[in-house]
Amino acid sequence: MLLVLATTPAPSPSPSLRPGLSEDQVTPGTWGFILTAFIVVLTTFLIVDMVRRIRRVRYRAQAEEARLAAEGGPDAEADGDGGAATR
C-alpha cells in the first residue's frame, strides 16, 4: 500500500485562478505594499530610538556610579561596619 502511495504522482497545481476569483482578491496590491513598507520604516525608527534611550540611561547610571565613587561612597562600606551609620 505504501508503495502505491509513493509511486502515485501528486496533482500539479493549476496555473490560473479558480473561477470567480480575481487577482485583486488574492494579492495585497499596491496599498498593501505601501502599508507594509510604512510599518517596517516606523518599526525601524522605533527600534533606533529605543536603543538610543537605553544607551542614554546606561551612560547616566555609569556617570552616577563614577560620581559616587569619587565622593567616597563605596569607601564607607569598606570601613568594616557594613555601611552602618556611626552612633
Secondary structure, 3 states (H helix, E strand, C coil): CHHHHHHCCCCCCCCCCCCCCCHHHHCCHHHHHHHHHHHHHHHHHHHHHHHHHHHHHHHHHHHHHHHHHHHCHHHHHCCCCCCCCCC
